[in-house]
Amino acid sequence: MAAEFLTRLGYEIIDKNWTRRGAEIDLIARDGDCLVFVEVKYRLSDAYGDPLISMDNRKIARLAKSAARYLAENDLTQVDCRFDVVAIRKIGAATEIEHVPNAFFPPEGAMP
């Protein structure tokens, strides 16, 4: 659902559910010349709160480390990149998708 949403916005999806020994990235996309690492948060109810709030410092650091690993494995240097979050709330028949471009900056030293 998130990949389809971003594609309609003009993003090119490069990879879905990229994983390497403990590293995980939900979506990797291109938005023009920018490489975008996308965290997707999905909720079927409000029981656990707003999905955007769930992006704590630990999760941000883990995603930044995964992104650094992806960049290194693919020998990508001097590439503009950013972190987006897509929150999907499906409550009953209603589905709401919220996209936050450039949702956070990685901790100092987490990215090459």
Buried (B, 14 or more C-beta within 10 A) or exposed (E): EBBEBBEEEEBEBBBBEBEEEEBEBBBBBBBEEBBBBBBBBEBEEEEEEEBBEBBEEEEBEBBBBBBBBBBEEEEEEEEEBBBBBBBBBBEEEEEEBBBBBEBBEBEEEBBE
